[in-house]
């Protein structure tokens, strides 16, 4: 019997759950206790996954710059946010446009089950649009015990003490900027931004396999208050980089068009997962791999970019939506979704990443002839 929205325990982020298509799919099939177990078990996976992903991002970007890889066929994850993908030859220009010449950005990921207590912190640094460095601390690191000089609160306590995410981010900067300057004094004059992220929002993004869907979902989380009428952001920047803020103020479709143009030249990347992630899922949570990811992709397929642009999102401003539990995301022409059999690949190939010559203007049937490359970063295989 499926679990209902009403069965979810009350929390600061319960209202946000319908924003996450994958969160709701997992919850409705497996229940809240399963979600909690997965979050607790994932603590040991945070560092290995981030290390694998961001080290590859830095190395692949440099290989493209050095002319060792064809940047127009190689995709890797952004250094921020590290859940979205970017073409190698577009990385430097787009990141510099979005974030500036020299920038640190620290993600503060908050635990939904503990009233926002910090789950982990991830910092990335870009120079002239090139990702060059990162560091991470998890929930038991003593760095989170650093206190705000005026308020006296520990860094780990800030999200539970200060409920407004923007205000919380401002206070966190007072602590983290000092830490940045201690760790990397040569970048002490670089721009500095915080990203406040609820763990549930991060988890949903990690399951997004379409690059277009992933970027559109970022818009949903950022515009949770302005567009969906929710109490606050699901995730946000503090302060907002000016270009990023301008793009997020556009409509969902306009945002997706522009950010996907900057990141992949509008082409669709079926985002790959690293072996360290899929091996962990198959060992610890095979239901997620088989019944959530694999079953959905094999049975439904992946929306075309044009379908992402035309998707009708749930009207969460209408309170009765929660009572009726009408949280469907309605895509036009679902029979036109991109399917594995049409691409001539199986799920094991799909989950490693597939870059397609498919944009929002593609109208013909998508087949294997549209495949540009397979994989992520330096492990890319070219067609």
FIKOL-7433 format. One record per residue (C-alpha): x, z, y; residue in three letters. Coordinates in steps of 0.25 Angstrom, whole numbers, m for minus. Last residue first. Layout:
N
+-------+-------+-------+------+
|  east |    up | north | resn |
+-------+-------+-------+------+
|     X |     Z |     Y |  ALA |
...
+-------+-------+-------+------+
END
This chain:
383
+-------+-------+-------+------+
|  east |    up | north | resn |
+-------+-------+-------+------+
|   123 |  m123 |    30 |  UNK |
|   133 |  m112 |    35 |  UNK |
|   135 |   m99 |    28 |  UNK |
|   137 |   m87 |    38 |  UNK |
|   145 |   m75 |    33 |  UNK |
|   152 |   m75 |    47 |  UNK |
|   139 |   m71 |    53 |  UNK |
|   127 |   m70 |    45 |  UNK |
|   121 |   m79 |    34 |  UNK |
|   116 |   m93 |    32 |  UNK |
|   117 |  m105 |    41 |  UNK |
|   110 |  m117 |    47 |  UNK |
|    97 |  m117 |    39 |  UNK |
|    87 |  m127 |    44 |  UNK |
|    88 |  m136 |    32 |  UNK |
|    84 |  m125 |    23 |  UNK |
|    70 |  m126 |    29 |  UNK |
|    61 |  m123 |    41 |  UNK |
|    49 |  m132 |    42 |  UNK |
|    49 |  m139 |    55 |  UNK |
|    45 |  m132 |    68 |  UNK |
|    58 |  m127 |    74 |  UNK |
|    57 |  m124 |    89 |  UNK |
|    58 |  m109 |    87 |  UNK |
|    71 |  m112 |    80 |  UNK |
|    76 |  m115 |    66 |  UNK |
|    90 |  m120 |    63 |  UNK |
|    91 |  m108 |    54 |  UNK |
|   101 |   m97 |    51 |  UNK |
|    99 |   m89 |    38 |  UNK |
|   104 |   m75 |    36 |  UNK |
|   108 |   m67 |    23 |  UNK |
|    93 |   m63 |    21 |  UNK |
|    89 |   m78 |    19 |  UNK |
|    99 |   m81 |     8 |  UNK |
|    94 |   m69 |    m1 |  UNK |
|    80 |   m73 |     3 |  UNK |
|    81 |   m87 |    m3 |  UNK |
|    84 |  m100 |     4 |  UNK |
|    79 |  m114 |     4 |  UNK |
|    74 |  m113 |    19 |  UNK |
|    60 |  m116 |    15 |  UNK |
|    60 |  m106 |     3 |  UNK |
|    65 |   m96 |    13 |  UNK |
|    53 |   m97 |    22 |  UNK |
|    52 |  m100 |    37 |  UNK |
|    39 |   m96 |    42 |  UNK |
|    29 |  m108 |    44 |  UNK |
|    18 |  m102 |    36 |  UNK |
|    17 |   m91 |    46 |  UNK |
|    12 |  m101 |    56 |  UNK |
|    11 |   m91 |    68 |  UNK |
|    17 |   m77 |    66 |  UNK |
|     9 |   m65 |    68 |  UNK |
|    16 |   m51 |    68 |  UNK |
|     6 |   m42 |    61 |  UNK |
|     5 |   m27 |    66 |  UNK |
|   m10 |   m26 |    64 |  UNK |
|   m10 |   m11 |    60 |  UNK |
|   m25 |   m10 |    64 |  UNK |
|   m22 |     4 |    71 |  UNK |
|    m9 |    m1 |    76 |  UNK |
|   m15 |   m14 |    82 |  UNK |
|   m25 |    m5 |    88 |  UNK |
|   m15 |    m1 |    98 |  UNK |
|   m14 |   m15 |   104 |  UNK |
|    m1 |   m15 |   111 |  UNK |
|     5 |   m18 |    98 |  UNK |
|     0 |   m32 |    98 |  UNK |
|     7 |   m37 |    86 |  UNK |
|    16 |   m49 |    88 |  UNK |
|    11 |   m63 |    88 |  UNK |
|    23 |   m72 |    83 |  UNK |
|    25 |   m85 |    91 |  UNK |
|    40 |   m84 |    94 |  UNK |
|    43 |   m79 |    80 |  UNK |
|    35 |   m91 |    74 |  UNK |
|    43 |  m100 |    82 |  UNK |
|    56 |   m94 |    77 |  UNK |
|    51 |   m96 |    63 |  UNK |
|    46 |   m84 |    55 |  UNK |
|    53 |   m80 |    43 |  UNK |
|    47 |   m81 |    28 |  UNK |
|    34 |   m75 |    23 |  UNK |
|    36 |   m73 |     9 |  UNK |
|    51 |   m74 |     7 |  UNK |
|    54 |   m67 |    20 |  UNK |
|    44 |   m56 |    19 |  UNK |
|    48 |   m53 |     4 |  UNK |
|    63 |   m53 |     7 |  UNK |
|    63 |   m44 |    19 |  UNK |
|    52 |   m33 |    16 |  UNK |
|    50 |   m33 |     1 |  UNK |
|    63 |   m37 |    m4 |  UNK |
|    73 |   m31 |     6 |  UNK |
|    65 |   m20 |    11 |  UNK |
|    61 |   m16 |    m4 |  UNK |
|    75 |   m17 |    m8 |  UNK |
|    78 |    m4 |     0 |  UNK |
|    91 |     3 |    m4 |  UNK |
|    99 |    m7 |   m12 |  UNK |
|    92 |   m20 |    m8 |  UNK |
|    92 |   m15 |     7 |  UNK |
|   107 |   m11 |     6 |  UNK |
|   111 |   m24 |     0 |  UNK |
|   103 |   m32 |    11 |  UNK |
|   109 |   m24 |    22 |  UNK |
|   124 |   m25 |    18 |  UNK |
|   122 |   m39 |    14 |  UNK |
|   119 |   m43 |    29 |  UNK |
|   105 |   m47 |    33 |  UNK |
|   103 |   m61 |    38 |  UNK |
|    94 |   m65 |    50 |  UNK |
|    86 |   m78 |    48 |  UNK |
|    92 |   m85 |    60 |  UNK |
|    83 |   m94 |    68 |  UNK |
|    88 |  m103 |    78 |  UNK |
|    85 |  m101 |    93 |  UNK |
|    99 |  m103 |    97 |  UNK |
|   103 |   m91 |    89 |  UNK |
|   104 |   m79 |    99 |  UNK |
|   101 |   m84 |   112 |  UNK |
|    90 |   m93 |   108 |  UNK |
|    84 |   m82 |    99 |  UNK |
|    85 |   m73 |   112 |  UNK |
|    78 |   m83 |   120 |  UNK |
|    67 |   m87 |   111 |  UNK |
|    64 |   m73 |   106 |  UNK |
|    63 |   m68 |   120 |  UNK |
|    53 |   m79 |   124 |  UNK |
|    45 |   m76 |   111 |  UNK |
|    44 |   m61 |   114 |  UNK |
|    41 |   m63 |   128 |  UNK |
|    52 |   m60 |   138 |  UNK |
|    56 |   m47 |   143 |  UNK |
|    66 |   m46 |   131 |  UNK |
|    74 |   m58 |   137 |  UNK |
|    76 |   m51 |   150 |  UNK |
|    80 |   m38 |   144 |  UNK |
|    91 |   m45 |   136 |  UNK |
|    96 |   m52 |   148 |  UNK |
|    97 |   m39 |   156 |  UNK |
|   103 |   m30 |   145 |  UNK |
|    93 |   m19 |   145 |  UNK |
|    98 |    m5 |   147 |  UNK |
|    95 |     1 |   137 |  UNK |
|    90 |    m9 |   127 |  UNK |
|    78 |    m8 |   118 |  UNK |
|    72 |    m5 |   105 |  UNK |
|    57 |    m2 |   100 |  UNK |
|    55 |     0 |   115 |  UNK |
|    44 |    10 |   120 |  UNK |
|    30 |    14 |   119 |  UNK |
|    24 |     2 |   113 |  UNK |
|    16 |    m8 |   121 |  UNK |
|    20 |   m20 |   112 |  UNK |
|    26 |   m29 |   124 |  UNK |
|    33 |   m19 |   134 |  UNK |
|    34 |    m8 |   124 |  UNK |
|    39 |   m14 |   111 |  UNK |
|    46 |   m25 |   119 |  UNK |
|    60 |   m22 |   114 |  UNK |
|    55 |   m20 |   100 |  UNK |
|    47 |   m33 |   100 |  UNK |
|    58 |   m41 |   107 |  UNK |
|    68 |   m37 |    96 |  UNK |
|    57 |   m42 |    86 |  UNK |
|    58 |   m56 |    92 |  UNK |
|    73 |   m56 |    90 |  UNK |
|    72 |   m52 |    76 |  UNK |
|    61 |   m63 |    74 |  UNK |
|    69 |   m74 |    79 |  UNK |
|    81 |   m69 |    71 |  UNK |
|    72 |   m69 |    58 |  UNK |
|    76 |   m59 |    48 |  UNK |
|    71 |   m46 |    55 |  UNK |
|    74 |   m34 |    46 |  UNK |
|    84 |   m28 |    55 |  UNK |
|    75 |   m29 |    67 |  UNK |
|    64 |   m20 |    60 |  UNK |
|    75 |    m9 |    57 |  UNK |
|    80 |    m9 |    72 |  UNK |
|    66 |    m7 |    77 |  UNK |
|    63 |     4 |    67 |  UNK |
|    77 |    11 |    71 |  UNK |
|    72 |    11 |    86 |  UNK |
|    82 |     5 |    95 |  UNK |
|    87 |     9 |   109 |  UNK |
|    98 |    m2 |   113 |  UNK |
|   108 |     3 |   123 |  UNK |
|   116 |    m5 |   133 |  UNK |
|   130 |    m4 |   139 |  UNK |
|   137 |   m15 |   147 |  UNK |
|   152 |   m14 |   146 |  UNK |
|   160 |    m6 |   155 |  UNK |
|   165 |     4 |   145 |  UNK |
|   169 |    m7 |   135 |  UNK |
|   184 |    m4 |   135 |  UNK |
|   180 |    11 |   133 |  UNK |
|   174 |     8 |   119 |  UNK |
|   171 |    20 |   112 |  UNK |
|   171 |    30 |   124 |  UNK |
|   164 |    20 |   133 |  UNK |
|   153 |    17 |   122 |  UNK |
|   151 |    32 |   120 |  UNK |
|   149 |    34 |   135 |  UNK |
|   139 |    23 |   135 |  UNK |
|   132 |    29 |   123 |  UNK |
|   129 |    43 |   130 |  UNK |
|   123 |    38 |   143 |  UNK |
|   118 |    26 |   136 |  UNK |
|   109 |    35 |   127 |  UNK |
|   102 |    40 |   140 |  UNK |
|    98 |    26 |   144 |  UNK |
|    94 |    22 |   130 |  UNK |
|    85 |    35 |   129 |  UNK |
|    78 |    30 |   143 |  UNK |
|    76 |    16 |   137 |  UNK |
|    71 |    22 |   124 |  UNK |
|    61 |    32 |   130 |  UNK |
|    60 |    43 |   120 |  UNK |
|    71 |    51 |   125 |  UNK |
|    74 |    63 |   116 |  UNK |
|    72 |    56 |   103 |  UNK |
|    80 |    44 |   107 |  UNK |
|    91 |    53 |   114 |  UNK |
|    94 |    62 |   102 |  UNK |
|   105 |    54 |    95 |  UNK |
|   112 |    54 |   109 |  UNK |
|   112 |    69 |   110 |  UNK |
|   104 |    74 |   121 |  UNK |
|   111 |    82 |   132 |  UNK |
|   103 |    76 |   143 |  UNK |
|   114 |    74 |   153 |  UNK |
|   126 |    71 |   145 |  UNK |
|   118 |    64 |   134 |  UNK |
|   124 |    69 |   121 |  UNK |
|   133 |    63 |   110 |  UNK |
|   127 |    67 |    97 |  UNK |
|   125 |    53 |    93 |  UNK |
|   140 |    51 |    93 |  UNK |
|   140 |    61 |    81 |  UNK |
|   136 |    50 |    72 |  UNK |
|   125 |    54 |    62 |  UNK |
|   115 |    44 |    67 |  UNK |
|   124 |    32 |    66 |  UNK |
|   135 |    26 |    75 |  UNK |
|   138 |    12 |    77 |  UNK |
|   149 |     3 |    84 |  UNK |
|   150 |   m11 |    88 |  UNK |
|   160 |   m21 |    94 |  UNK |
|   163 |   m35 |    98 |  UNK |
|   150 |   m43 |    99 |  UNK |
|   153 |   m55 |   109 |  UNK |
|   144 |   m57 |   121 |  UNK |
|   155 |   m56 |   131 |  UNK |
|   159 |   m43 |   124 |  UNK |
|   148 |   m36 |   115 |  UNK |
|   147 |   m22 |   110 |  UNK |
|   138 |   m15 |   100 |  UNK |
|   134 |    m1 |    98 |  UNK |
|   125 |     4 |    87 |  UNK |
|   119 |    18 |    87 |  UNK |
|   112 |    24 |    75 |  UNK |
|    99 |    32 |    71 |  UNK |
|    97 |    39 |    84 |  UNK |
|    85 |    49 |    84 |  UNK |
|    73 |    41 |    88 |  UNK |
|    62 |    50 |    84 |  UNK |
|    68 |    52 |    70 |  UNK |
|    61 |    42 |    62 |  UNK |
|    62 |    31 |    72 |  UNK |
|    78 |    33 |    72 |  UNK |
|    84 |    26 |    84 |  UNK |
|    94 |    15 |    85 |  UNK |
|   103 |    16 |    97 |  UNK |
|   109 |     2 |    99 |  UNK |
|   121 |     2 |   108 |  UNK |
|   125 |   m10 |   117 |  UNK |
|   138 |   m12 |   123 |  UNK |
|   141 |   m24 |   132 |  UNK |
|   151 |   m33 |   138 |  UNK |
|   147 |   m47 |   144 |  UNK |
|   132 |   m46 |   144 |  UNK |
|   121 |   m42 |   135 |  UNK |
|   111 |   m54 |   133 |  UNK |
|   120 |   m65 |   139 |  UNK |
|   133 |   m60 |   132 |  UNK |
|   125 |   m59 |   119 |  UNK |
|   120 |   m73 |   120 |  UNK |
|   133 |   m80 |   124 |  UNK |
|   141 |   m72 |   113 |  UNK |
|   132 |   m73 |   102 |  UNK |
|   127 |   m88 |   103 |  UNK |
|   138 |   m94 |    94 |  UNK |
|   136 |   m84 |    83 |  UNK |
|   121 |   m85 |    83 |  UNK |
|   114 |   m72 |    84 |  UNK |
|   106 |   m62 |    76 |  UNK |
|    98 |   m50 |    79 |  UNK |
|    98 |   m36 |    72 |  UNK |
|   112 |   m32 |    79 |  UNK |
|   105 |   m31 |    93 |  UNK |
|   116 |   m32 |    98 |  UNK |
|   128 |   m36 |    90 |  UNK |
|   120 |   m48 |    86 |  UNK |
|   119 |   m52 |    72 |  UNK |
|   126 |   m64 |    66 |  UNK |
|   122 |   m79 |    65 |  UNK |
|   132 |   m91 |    63 |  UNK |
|   127 |  m105 |    64 |  UNK |
|   130 |  m108 |    79 |  UNK |
|   142 |   m99 |    79 |  UNK |
|   150 |  m108 |    69 |  UNK |
|   160 |   m98 |    64 |  UNK |
|   175 |   m97 |    66 |  UNK |
|   175 |  m102 |    80 |  UNK |
|   181 |   m89 |    86 |  UNK |
|   168 |   m86 |    93 |  UNK |
|   160 |   m88 |    80 |  UNK |
|   170 |   m79 |    73 |  UNK |
|   169 |   m68 |    84 |  UNK |
|   153 |   m68 |    83 |  UNK |
|   154 |   m67 |    68 |  UNK |
|   164 |   m55 |    68 |  UNK |
|   156 |   m47 |    78 |  UNK |
|   143 |   m50 |    71 |  UNK |
|   149 |   m47 |    58 |  UNK |
|   154 |   m34 |    63 |  UNK |
|   140 |   m32 |    68 |  UNK |
|   132 |   m34 |    55 |  UNK |
|   141 |   m28 |    45 |  UNK |
|   144 |   m15 |    53 |  UNK |
|   129 |   m14 |    57 |  UNK |
|   125 |   m15 |    42 |  UNK |
|   136 |    m5 |    37 |  UNK |
|   133 |     5 |    49 |  UNK |
|   118 |     5 |    47 |  UNK |
|   117 |     6 |    32 |  UNK |
|   119 |    21 |    29 |  UNK |
|   107 |    23 |    39 |  UNK |
|    99 |    13 |    32 |  UNK |
|    94 |    24 |    21 |  UNK |
|    87 |    32 |    32 |  UNK |
|    80 |    20 |    38 |  UNK |
|    76 |    15 |    24 |  UNK |
|    70 |    28 |    20 |  UNK |
|    62 |    29 |    33 |  UNK |
|    57 |    15 |    30 |  UNK |
|    53 |    19 |    16 |  UNK |
|    46 |    31 |    21 |  UNK |
|    38 |    23 |    31 |  UNK |
|    32 |    14 |    21 |  UNK |
|    37 |     3 |    12 |  UNK |
|    27 |    m9 |    14 |  UNK |
|    21 |    m6 |    27 |  UNK |
|    34 |     0 |    32 |  UNK |
|    43 |   m12 |    28 |  UNK |
|    34 |   m22 |    34 |  UNK |
|    32 |   m13 |    47 |  UNK |
|    46 |   m12 |    49 |  UNK |
|    48 |   m27 |    46 |  UNK |
|    38 |   m31 |    57 |  UNK |
|    43 |   m21 |    67 |  UNK |
|    35 |   m20 |    80 |  UNK |
|    24 |   m14 |    71 |  UNK |
|    33 |    m2 |    70 |  UNK |
|    34 |     1 |    85 |  UNK |
|    22 |    11 |    85 |  UNK |
|    29 |    20 |    75 |  UNK |
|    41 |    21 |    84 |  UNK |
|    40 |    34 |    90 |  UNK |
|    35 |    40 |    77 |  UNK |
|    22 |    43 |    69 |  UNK |
|    23 |    40 |    54 |  UNK |
|    19 |    27 |    49 |  UNK |
|     6 |    27 |    41 |  UNK |
|    m2 |    21 |    52 |  UNK |
|     7 |     8 |    51 |  UNK |
|     2 |     6 |    37 |  UNK |
|     9 |     7 |    24 |  UNK |
|     6 |    m4 |    13 |  UNK |
|     0 |     0 |     0 |  UNK |
+-------+-------+-------+------+
END
